[in-house]
Amino acid sequence: MYDDEDLEAIREAGDQWEAETLESTLERRGERQDRFATVSNHEVDRLYTPDDVGDLDYLEDLGFPGEEPYTRGPYPTMYRGRTWTMRQFAGFGTAEETNERFHYLIDEGQTGLSVAFDMPSLMGLDSDDPMSEGEIGKEGVAVDTLRDMEILFEGIDLAEISTSFTINPSAPVIYAMYVALADQRGVSREELRGTLQNDMFKEFIAQKEWVIPPEPSIDLVTDVLEFSTAETPKFHPISVSGYHIREAGSTAVQELAFTLADGFGYVEDAMDRGLDVDEFAPRLSFFFNCHNSFFEEIAKFRAARRIYARVMGDWYDAEADESKRLKFHTQTAGQSLTAQQPLNNVARVTIQALAGVLGGTQSLHTNSFDEALALPSEKAVRVALRTQQIIADESGAADIVDPMGGSFAVETLTNEIEERTMRYIAEIREMGEGSVRDGILKGIGDGYFHREIQDASYEYQERVERGEEVVVGVNKYTLEEDTSPDTLKIDETTAERQLGRLAEVKAERDDAAVAEALDALREASERGENTIPSLVDAVKAYATMGEIMGVFEEQYGAYSESLGLA
């Protein structure tokens, strides 16, 4: 972007500035600390100049929004066309209570739904399973059968709303329920919009919610991808998630590298099945964390798009623009929220949300200030949603496409994050002898990802303990008085009501039809066929979550047992 003579002149002027201006200031009062670094402990320089981006090729490395390599955004007009989807995570208690929260959020201006499930549902257990005791409806909504899904979306037009489902081991069952509900209501499958997290690589790497071993788990992920590509073409069947990798303690680079590697692993698995990359890749989406280091996070998102576009073309021969255009949802960092002085979290979330917007996210969830203490209250959820609305309508941040583009600091950080991320991805690919998918599976088995994240998490906590990493209200600017707000309380009758509905469904359904549907699912799985058509039939017969997941456990065994954890 600058010729050699210009860069040399800038270097000389910089040397002169350091000698004549900077040095005297440093001698008089110095700087706040000896070393400045991001939350990820990536050291940042005092000043960035054109010399730091002297090798940057504008057309090759930046280009224009909506064109490769998409560094400046996946779409030409970005938020000048329409703002990002404002999608607040919601779910607690029974389907009735969550449905009420959904309607509240829609009335307050939310533009997409996002469903949180309770732990039994996440783990493929029924509410009446002994393992579910004490967990029913506690951290999300309980969904045992299609009846719960019917109530959950009562009064909501499936053809008009986009719905995100944060669920993984039992994601195929929830997806089948959503498809069955659309069929029941006469809504065309082609009209269904939304996202299914359905990311099992991430579970084995970081979040650790699983039912069956890794390889058959990935087969089920690809079943959903294959079926959705043909039947629900507006629905995103996988949301490759770095959010939980970051929440587990990774750095920004590890989050990006492991997430993109997971995405490439799914691409390879689908291609091995014979699917055309340009048929299914446009339906892949991603889900990133947005932490406190403002410029690092913006650079991370820009680097993500550039890496994805180049790798999809160079490694997987993707030709369609949509196959190389990375789209992602962002959630502000839950790990950064503090129970101490929880109103401080409003400021944290605002900064993180603004970074997500300046980084070009397509969808955004802003955490509520009370989430370090409990499930969000209505008041806290409203503040979180209003934060997005203020950014969109009052700040001007949505008016310019990629306003940080061309910043010497941001472009340098983007380049550095890209380089370090690609080193990780190359290492994973090498572990798989040329296959990213196989490298991930090997890394899971060898504990590679766990070690990398654990070391980063430990190093961060050490810096917090030493006071090198400031957490306002925790290790600096602390208060003695209790600053806890009123928090949401889960109705103690939730479990009783959910168990009553499950018993009612079991009493009313046709047991012979359930048995027949489960047998068909078992046979499809044993024959290596796509299981989703049989799953849809099973949920329509009101087979339960636990009964369906039990079929897969019978065939593949429980992964916890193979690890000696059960």
C-alpha positions as semicolon CSV with decimal commas, in nm:
position;residue;x (nm);y (nm);z (nm)
1;M;0,000;0,000;0,000
2;Y;0,307;0,223;0,036
3;D;0,614;0,226;-0,183
4;D;0,960;0,163;-0,041
5;E;1,059;0,529;-0,041
6;D;0,749;0,627;0,157
7;L;0,811;0,352;0,411
8;E;1,174;0,450;0,453
9;A;1,073;0,811;0,512
10;I;0,815;0,701;0,770
11;R;1,076;0,484;0,948
12;E;1,319;0,774;0,963
13;A;1,049;1,008;1,095
14;G;0,955;0,746;1,352
15;D;1,313;0,716;1,473
16;Q;1,329;1,092;1,504
17;W;1,001;1,103;1,699
18;E;1,130;0,839;1,942
19;A;1,456;1,025;2,001
20;E;1,321;1,380;2,024
21;T;0,969;1,342;2,162
22;L;0,905;1,000;2,311
23;E;1,227;0,953;2,512
24;S;1,191;1,273;2,710
25;T;0,833;1,184;2,803
26;L;0,937;0,835;2,913
27;E;1,216;0,979;3,124
28;R;0,981;1,223;3,299
29;R;0,687;0,994;3,379
30;G;0,723;0,659;3,205
31;E;0,421;0,443;3,121
32;R;0,156;0,270;3,333
33;Q;0,326;-0,070;3,299
34;D;0,628;-0,231;3,143
35;R;0,432;-0,453;2,907
36;F;0,092;-0,414;2,740
37;A;-0,099;-0,720;2,621
38;T;-0,447;-0,840;2,530
39;V;-0,660;-1,071;2,745
40;S;-0,500;-1,351;2,542
41;N;-0,157;-1,222;2,648
42;H;-0,072;-1,114;2,294
43;E;0,170;-0,824;2,334
44;V;0,073;-0,501;2,161
45;D;0,305;-0,224;2,052
46;R;0,290;0,136;2,165
47;L;0,223;0,266;1,816
48;Y;0,148;0,122;1,472
49;T;0,245;0,290;1,146
50;P;0,232;0,208;0,774
51;D;0,561;0,025;0,824
52;D;0,373;-0,246;1,018
53;V;0,149;-0,315;0,719
54;G;0,402;-0,243;0,447
55;D;0,351;-0,584;0,285
56;L;-0,029;-0,560;0,285
57;D;-0,184;-0,598;-0,060
58;Y;-0,512;-0,410;-0,047
59;L;-0,697;-0,606;-0,317
60;E;-0,555;-0,944;-0,215
61;D;-0,574;-0,910;0,163
62;L;-0,860;-0,665;0,219
63;G;-1,062;-0,613;-0,096
64;F;-1,415;-0,477;-0,068
65;P;-1,712;-0,586;0,144
66;G;-1,904;-0,872;-0,012
67;E;-1,606;-0,985;-0,219
68;E;-1,318;-1,222;-0,149
69;P;-1,142;-1,251;0,083
70;Y;-1,432;-1,094;0,282
71;T;-1,195;-0,935;0,534
72;R;-1,408;-0,621;0,524
73;G;-1,740;-0,803;0,561
74;P;-1,945;-1,080;0,399
75;Y;-2,199;-0,845;0,238
76;P;-2,155;-0,522;0,037
77;T;-2,382;-0,294;0,244
78;M;-2,357;-0,473;0,580
79;Y;-2,569;-0,294;0,845
80;R;-2,663;-0,010;0,610
81;G;-2,892;-0,270;0,449
82;R;-3,025;-0,419;0,771
83;T;-2,881;-0,459;1,116
84;W;-2,756;-0,784;1,260
85;T;-3,011;-1,027;1,406
86;M;-3,067;-0,946;1,773
87;R;-3,103;-1,290;1,925
88;Q;-3,124;-1,314;2,306
89;F;-3,064;-1,660;2,455
90;A;-3,376;-1,769;2,649
91;G;-3,504;-2,080;2,819
92;F;-3,597;-2,193;3,168
93;G;-3,852;-2,407;3,345
94;T;-4,123;-2,558;3,131
95;A;-4,217;-2,487;2,770
96;E;-4,498;-2,254;2,887
97;E;-4,259;-2,030;3,083
98;T;-4,007;-2,010;2,800
99;N;-4,282;-1,939;2,547
100;E;-4,389;-1,647;2,766
101;R;-4,030;-1,514;2,767
102;F;-4,013;-1,553;2,387
103;H;-4,324;-1,339;2,341
104;Y;-4,184;-1,081;2,585
105;L;-3,858;-1,054;2,388
106;I;-4,038;-1,028;2,053
107;D;-4,257;-0,751;2,194
108;E;-3,939;-0,571;2,311
109;G;-3,793;-0,574;1,958
110;Q;-3,590;-0,895;1,940
111;T;-3,559;-1,015;1,581
112;G;-3,468;-1,383;1,632
113;L;-3,524;-1,652;1,894
114;S;-3,252;-1,852;2,069
115;V;-3,342;-2,155;2,280
116;A;-3,153;-2,268;2,589
117;F;-3,221;-2,626;2,704
118;D;-3,192;-2,780;3,048
119;M;-2,913;-3,028;3,122
120;P;-3,124;-3,345;3,085
121;S;-3,239;-3,234;2,738
122;L;-2,882;-3,142;2,642
123;M;-2,764;-3,487;2,747
124;G;-3,045;-3,679;2,577
125;L;-3,220;-3,774;2,902
126;D;-3,590;-3,769;2,982
127;S;-3,712;-3,568;3,278
128;D;-3,818;-3,889;3,454
129;D;-3,467;-4,039;3,430
130;P;-3,307;-4,067;3,777
131;M;-3,008;-3,872;3,642
132;S;-3,237;-3,573;3,575
133;E;-3,339;-3,522;3,935
134;G;-3,267;-3,168;4,051
135;E;-3,187;-3,043;3,700
136;I;-3,527;-3,021;3,532
137;G;-3,577;-2,675;3,383
138;K;-3,292;-2,529;3,589
139;E;-3,057;-2,385;3,326
140;G;-3,286;-2,400;3,025
141;V;-3,619;-2,535;2,908
142;A;-3,707;-2,903;2,950
143;V;-3,800;-3,077;2,622
144;D;-3,894;-3,444;2,641
145;T;-4,129;-3,492;2,347
146;L;-4,286;-3,315;2,051
147;R;-4,559;-3,199;2,291
148;D;-4,308;-2,969;2,462
149;M;-4,202;-2,827;2,127
150;E;-4,565;-2,760;2,036
151;I;-4,610;-2,552;2,352
152;L;-4,270;-2,385;2,323
153;F;-4,365;-2,225;1,989
154;E;-4,731;-2,162;2,053
155;G;-4,839;-1,837;1,890
156;I;-4,510;-1,805;1,698
157;D;-4,506;-1,825;1,318
158;L;-4,231;-2,068;1,218
159;A;-4,230;-1,929;0,864
160;E;-4,153;-1,576;0,992
161;I;-3,914;-1,624;1,284
162;S;-3,551;-1,742;1,277
163;T;-3,473;-1,975;1,568
164;S;-3,138;-2,083;1,706
165;F;-3,109;-2,405;1,908
166;T;-2,809;-2,435;2,139
167;I;-2,786;-2,812;2,174
168;N;-2,533;-3,072;2,065
169;P;-2,543;-3,445;2,159
170;S;-2,920;-3,456;2,117
171;A;-2,933;-3,189;1,844
172;P;-3,065;-3,431;1,578
173;V;-3,370;-3,502;1,798
174;I;-3,447;-3,132;1,852
175;Y;-3,403;-3,066;1,480
176;A;-3,639;-3,354;1,399
177;M;-3,895;-3,208;1,643
178;Y;-3,875;-2,867;1,473
179;V;-3,923;-3,025;1,130
180;A;-4,213;-3,236;1,264
181;L;-4,373;-2,925;1,418
182;A;-4,351;-2,746;1,082
183;D;-4,512;-3,046;0,910
184;Q;-4,786;-3,050;1,173
185;R;-4,862;-2,680;1,118
186;G;-4,847;-2,698;0,740
187;V;-4,536;-2,481;0,720
188;S;-4,315;-2,574;0,425
189;R;-3,983;-2,720;0,533
190;E;-3,820;-2,491;0,279
191;E;-3,940;-2,190;0,479
192;L;-3,779;-2,292;0,810
193;R;-3,503;-2,052;0,916
194;G;-3,265;-2,077;1,203
195;T;-2,955;-2,249;1,331
196;L;-2,880;-2,575;1,508
197;Q;-2,557;-2,573;1,704
198;N;-2,498;-2,946;1,644
199;D;-2,119;-2,915;1,691
200;M;-1,980;-3,231;1,848
201;F;-1,613;-3,161;1,779
202;K;-1,640;-2,864;2,015
203;E;-1,801;-3,081;2,281
204;F;-1,512;-3,328;2,286
205;I;-1,261;-3,041;2,278
206;A;-1,406;-2,808;2,540
207;Q;-1,764;-2,826;2,669
208;K;-1,770;-3,202;2,734
209;E;-2,138;-3,280;2,679
210;W;-2,155;-3,610;2,494
211;V;-2,352;-3,933;2,475
212;I;-2,181;-4,159;2,222
213;P;-1,815;-4,170;2,103
214;P;-1,666;-3,909;1,868
215;E;-1,685;-4,084;1,529
216;P;-2,053;-4,188;1,543
217;S;-2,129;-3,846;1,693
218;I;-1,981;-3,683;1,382
219;D;-2,185;-3,921;1,164
220;L;-2,504;-3,784;1,323
221;V;-2,385;-3,427;1,266
222;T;-2,338;-3,504;0,898
223;D;-2,678;-3,678;0,884
224;V;-2,838;-3,349;0,985
225;L;-2,623;-3,155;0,737
226;E;-2,713;-3,389;0,451
227;F;-3,087;-3,393;0,530
228;S;-3,107;-3,019;0,589
229;T;-2,930;-2,934;0,265
230;A;-3,205;-3,117;0,078
231;E;-3,511;-3,049;0,297
232;T;-3,458;-2,722;0,490
233;P;-3,232;-2,514;0,263
234;K;-3,279;-2,189;0,460
235;F;-3,180;-2,354;0,790
236;H;-2,820;-2,368;0,917
237;P;-2,769;-2,731;1,032
238;I;-2,435;-2,668;1,207
239;S;-2,313;-2,369;1,404
240;V;-1,944;-2,440;1,447
241;S;-1,883;-2,302;1,791
242;G;-1,574;-2,136;1,930
243;Y;-1,772;-1,973;2,208
244;H;-1,736;-2,262;2,450
245;I;-1,370;-2,314;2,358
246;R;-1,307;-1,954;2,468
247;E;-1,522;-1,996;2,779
248;A;-1,306;-2,297;2,872
249;G;-1,006;-2,064;2,888
250;S;-0,852;-2,055;2,542
251;T;-0,685;-1,755;2,386
252;A;-0,845;-1,568;2,096
253;V;-0,611;-1,743;1,850
254;Q;-0,686;-2,088;1,993
255;E;-1,058;-2,014;1,976
256;L;-1,032;-1,914;1,613
257;A;-0,794;-2,193;1,510
258;F;-0,982;-2,477;1,678
259;T;-1,318;-2,348;1,557
260;L;-1,214;-2,309;1,196
261;A;-1,042;-2,650;1,209
262;D;-1,367;-2,801;1,337
263;G;-1,550;-2,641;1,045
264;F;-1,301;-2,781;0,796
265;G;-1,337;-3,121;0,966
266;Y;-1,713;-3,117;0,900
267;V;-1,650;-3,014;0,541
268;E;-1,420;-3,312;0,493
269;D;-1,665;-3,552;0,657
270;A;-1,948;-3,435;0,431
271;M;-1,729;-3,456;0,121
272;D;-1,621;-3,808;0,218
273;R;-1,991;-3,896;0,217
274;G;-2,012;-3,774;-0,140
275;L;-2,176;-3,436;-0,083
276;D;-2,088;-3,147;-0,314
277;V;-1,908;-2,873;-0,122
278;D;-2,095;-2,598;-0,305
279;E;-2,426;-2,763;-0,216
280;F;-2,379;-2,782;0,161
281;A;-2,110;-2,527;0,255
282;P;-2,339;-2,222;0,217
283;R;-2,547;-2,356;0,507
284;L;-2,255;-2,375;0,751
285;S;-2,242;-2,103;1,015
286;F;-2,007;-2,018;1,300
287;F;-2,042;-1,895;1,657
288;F;-1,773;-1,688;1,827
289;N;-1,708;-1,538;2,165
290;C;-1,638;-1,166;2,200
291;H;-1,415;-1,088;2,496
292;N;-1,279;-0,771;2,652
293;S;-0,978;-0,688;2,433
294;F;-1,155;-0,461;2,188
295;F;-0,908;-0,447;1,899
296;E;-0,803;-0,812;1,928
297;E;-1,164;-0,924;1,893
298;I;-1,230;-0,705;1,589
299;A;-0,912;-0,837;1,428
300;K;-1,010;-1,197;1,512
301;F;-1,336;-1,170;1,322
302;R;-1,171;-1,009;1,021
303;A;-0,898;-1,275;1,015
304;A;-1,164;-1,549;1,044
305;R;-1,333;-1,443;0,721
306;R;-1,007;-1,416;0,531
307;I;-0,876;-1,757;0,642
308;Y;-1,208;-1,928;0,572
309;A;-1,237;-1,788;0,219
310;R;-0,884;-1,888;0,127
311;V;-0,893;-2,237;0,277
312;M;-1,235;-2,327;0,136
313;G;-1,109;-2,236;-0,210
314;D;-0,753;-2,370;-0,190
315;W;-0,810;-2,692;0,007
316;Y;-1,166;-2,792;-0,079
317;D;-1,211;-2,644;-0,428
318;A;-1,518;-2,446;-0,331
319;E;-1,624;-2,223;-0,618
320;A;-1,948;-2,058;-0,510
321;D;-1,916;-1,729;-0,328
322;E;-2,156;-1,849;-0,059
323;S;-1,929;-2,147;0,011
324;K;-1,642;-1,914;0,098
325;R;-1,842;-1,643;0,275
326;L;-1,808;-1,702;0,651
327;K;-2,120;-1,602;0,847
328;F;-2,122;-1,601;1,225
329;H;-2,317;-1,535;1,542
330;T;-2,146;-1,362;1,834
331;Q;-2,212;-1,381;2,205
332;T;-2,047;-1,156;2,458
333;A;-1,813;-1,333;2,698
334;G;-1,991;-1,508;2,984
335;Q;-1,653;-1,586;3,140
336;S;-1,585;-1,214;3,177
337;L;-1,897;-1,146;3,384
338;T;-1,843;-1,096;3,757
339;A;-2,070;-1,169;4,051
340;Q;-1,901;-0,881;4,230
341;Q;-2,057;-0,544;4,138
342;P;-2,272;-0,704;3,867
343;L;-2,383;-0,371;3,715
344;N;-2,023;-0,336;3,591
345;N;-2,116;-0,614;3,350
346;V;-2,335;-0,370;3,154
347;A;-2,020;-0,179;3,056
348;R;-1,830;-0,499;2,974
349;V;-2,112;-0,630;2,755
350;T;-2,144;-0,297;2,573
351;I;-1,774;-0,293;2,481
352;Q;-1,785;-0,657;2,371
353;A;-2,103;-0,607;2,168
354;L;-1,955;-0,303;1,994
355;A;-1,646;-0,507;1,902
356;G;-1,872;-0,775;1,755
357;V;-2,052;-0,515;1,545
358;L;-1,730;-0,348;1,428
359;G;-1,600;-0,697;1,348
360;G;-1,897;-0,761;1,119
361;T;-2,115;-1,017;1,301
362;Q;-2,441;-1,137;1,143
363;S;-2,616;-1,211;1,472
364;L;-2,555;-1,103;1,830
365;H;-2,646;-1,210;2,182
366;T;-2,564;-0,972;2,464
367;N;-2,530;-1,130;2,807
368;S;-2,742;-0,998;3,093
369;F;-2,564;-0,829;3,383
370;D;-2,694;-1,082;3,639
371;E;-2,586;-1,402;3,459
372;A;-2,291;-1,461;3,694
373;L;-2,552;-1,507;3,967
374;A;-2,855;-1,671;3,806
375;L;-3,061;-1,710;3,492
376;P;-3,136;-1,362;3,354
377;S;-3,425;-1,163;3,499
378;E;-3,663;-0,977;3,266
379;K;-3,510;-0,644;3,369
380;A;-3,157;-0,763;3,292
381;V;-3,262;-0,915;2,960
382;R;-3,423;-0,587;2,858
383;V;-3,104;-0,393;2,937
384;A;-2,902;-0,643;2,733
385;L;-3,135;-0,609;2,435
386;R;-3,146;-0,230;2,466
387;T;-2,764;-0,231;2,455
388;Q;-2,780;-0,377;2,104
389;Q;-3,055;-0,138;1,999
390;I;-2,857;0,165;2,120
391;I;-2,550;0,049;1,928
392;A;-2,763;-0,002;1,617
393;D;-2,971;0,316;1,631
394;E;-2,772;0,572;1,829
395;S;-2,398;0,509;1,806
396;G;-2,341;0,533;1,431
397;A;-2,136;0,211;1,444
398;A;-2,377;0,051;1,195
399;D;-2,351;0,332;0,942
400;I;-2,004;0,265;0,796
401;V;-1,896;-0,070;0,655
402;D;-1,580;-0,197;0,831
403;P;-1,493;0,138;0,989
404;M;-1,178;-0,012;1,146
405;G;-1,043;-0,117;0,808
406;G;-0,715;0,055;0,731
407;S;-0,625;0,107;1,096
408;F;-0,256;0,029;1,119
409;A;-0,316;-0,139;1,457
410;V;-0,618;-0,344;1,351
411;E;-0,465;-0,452;1,021
412;T;-0,145;-0,557;1,198
413;L;-0,340;-0,754;1,458
414;T;-0,549;-0,913;1,182
415;N;-0,234;-1,029;1,003
416;E;-0,077;-1,159;1,325
417;I;-0,389;-1,350;1,427
418;E;-0,420;-1,499;1,078
419;E;-0,058;-1,618;1,084
420;R;-0,077;-1,773;1,431
421;T;-0,415;-1,932;1,358
422;M;-0,289;-2,096;1,041
423;R;0,008;-2,241;1,231
424;Y;-0,236;-2,419;1,463
425;I;-0,455;-2,541;1,175
426;A;-0,149;-2,671;0,988
427;E;-0,039;-2,858;1,301
428;I;-0,382;-3,021;1,336
429;R;-0,383;-3,115;0,968
430;E;-0,037;-3,267;1,007
431;M;-0,160;-3,476;1,304
432;G;-0,423;-3,618;1,068
433;E;-0,167;-3,684;0,793
434;G;-0,333;-3,437;0,559
435;S;-0,684;-3,459;0,701
436;V;-0,810;-3,191;0,937
437;R;-1,096;-3,419;1,042
438;D;-0,861;-3,701;1,137
439;G;-0,627;-3,455;1,307
440;I;-0,910;-3,333;1,529
441;L;-1,009;-3,687;1,623
442;K;-0,648;-3,771;1,703
443;G;-0,610;-3,452;1,903
444;I;-0,922;-3,537;2,104
445;G;-0,791;-3,883;2,179
446;D;-0,444;-3,759;2,271
447;G;-0,567;-3,474;2,490
448;Y;-0,398;-3,216;2,265
449;F;-0,680;-2,960;2,277
450;H;-0,735;-3,002;2,650
451;R;-0,369;-2,932;2,722
452;E;-0,354;-2,626;2,500
453;I;-0,666;-2,471;2,655
454;Q;-0,570;-2,570;3,010
455;D;-0,227;-2,409;2,978
456;A;-0,378;-2,086;2,843
457;S;-0,643;-2,078;3,116
458;Y;-0,386;-2,137;3,390
459;E;-0,158;-1,866;3,255
460;Y;-0,446;-1,615;3,246
461;Q;-0,551;-1,692;3,603
462;E;-0,194;-1,650;3,722
463;R;-0,189;-1,301;3,570
464;V;-0,516;-1,218;3,745
465;E;-0,377;-1,341;4,077
466;R;-0,062;-1,131;4,032
467;G;-0,271;-0,827;3,943
468;E;-0,122;-0,806;3,593
469;E;-0,468;-0,864;3,446
470;V;-0,714;-0,620;3,603
471;V;-1,070;-0,737;3,666
472;V;-1,259;-0,434;3,793
473;G;-1,447;-0,510;4,113
474;V;-1,255;-0,834;4,167
475;N;-0,885;-0,753;4,206
476;K;-0,912;-0,374;4,178
477;Y;-1,171;-0,115;4,280
478;T;-1,341;-0,361;4,513
479;L;-1,632;-0,286;4,747
480;E;-1,730;-0,439;5,079
481;E;-2,107;-0,394;5,056
482;D;-2,340;-0,646;4,893
483;T;-2,422;-0,532;4,537
484;S;-2,626;-0,836;4,436
485;P;-2,946;-0,757;4,242
486;D;-3,275;-0,943;4,268
487;T;-3,242;-1,260;4,060
488;L;-3,476;-1,492;3,876
489;K;-3,607;-1,783;4,084
490;I;-3,719;-2,104;3,916
491;D;-4,065;-2,215;4,029
492;E;-4,023;-2,515;4,260
493;T;-4,319;-2,685;4,090
494;T;-4,138;-2,692;3,752
495;A;-4,016;-3,051;3,784
496;E;-4,355;-3,173;3,903
497;R;-4,536;-3,008;3,611
498;Q;-4,285;-3,135;3,354
499;L;-4,301;-3,490;3,490
500;G;-4,680;-3,472;3,482
501;R;-4,684;-3,374;3,114
502;L;-4,435;-3,647;3,023
503;A;-4,646;-3,909;3,201
504;E;-4,955;-3,779;3,023
505;V;-4,791;-3,805;2,681
506;K;-4,673;-4,160;2,752
507;A;-5,024;-4,260;2,863
508;E;-5,196;-4,112;2,555
509;R;-4,958;-4,212;2,274
510;D;-4,973;-4,528;2,064
511;D;-4,703;-4,749;2,217
512;A;-4,701;-4,984;1,918
513;A;-4,636;-4,691;1,684
514;V;-4,354;-4,573;1,910
515;A;-4,192;-4,917;1,914
516;E;-4,224;-4,945;1,536
517;A;-4,067;-4,600;1,484
518;L;-3,777;-4,677;1,719
519;D;-3,716;-5,009;1,541
520;A;-3,705;-4,827;1,207
521;L;-3,454;-4,580;1,351
522;R;-3,243;-4,865;1,486
523;E;-3,242;-5,040;1,148
524;A;-3,154;-4,721;0,958
525;S;-2,862;-4,660;1,193
526;E;-2,738;-5,018;1,164
527;R;-2,752;-5,000;0,785
528;G;-2,554;-4,676;0,783
529;E;-2,843;-4,478;0,632
530;N;-2,923;-4,118;0,709
531;T;-3,116;-4,136;1,036
532;I;-3,305;-3,806;1,020
533;P;-3,614;-3,932;0,826
534;S;-3,658;-4,205;1,087
535;L;-3,598;-3,952;1,366
536;V;-3,876;-3,730;1,232
537;D;-4,114;-4,028;1,225
538;A;-4,015;-4,122;1,580
539;V;-4,082;-3,778;1,727
540;K;-4,413;-3,760;1,541
541;A;-4,509;-4,080;1,726
542;Y;-4,415;-3,896;2,050
543;A;-4,112;-4,108;2,124
544;T;-3,917;-3,936;2,400
545;M;-3,575;-3,777;2,388
546;G;-3,433;-4,053;2,610
547;E;-3,587;-4,335;2,407
548;I;-3,443;-4,199;2,083
549;M;-3,096;-4,132;2,220
550;G;-3,107;-4,474;2,384
551;V;-3,117;-4,632;2,037
552;F;-2,781;-4,474;1,954
553;E;-2,634;-4,570;2,291
554;E;-2,737;-4,932;2,229
555;Q;-2,552;-4,934;1,899
556;Y;-2,240;-4,736;1,983
557;G;-2,212;-4,753;2,361
558;A;-2,189;-4,457;2,597
559;Y;-1,869;-4,256;2,551
560;S;-1,847;-4,195;2,928
561;E;-1,825;-4,569;2,987
562;S;-1,538;-4,602;2,740
563;L;-1,352;-4,334;2,940
564;G;-1,422;-4,510;3,268
565;L;-1,645;-4,222;3,384
566;A;-1,964;-4,420;3,436
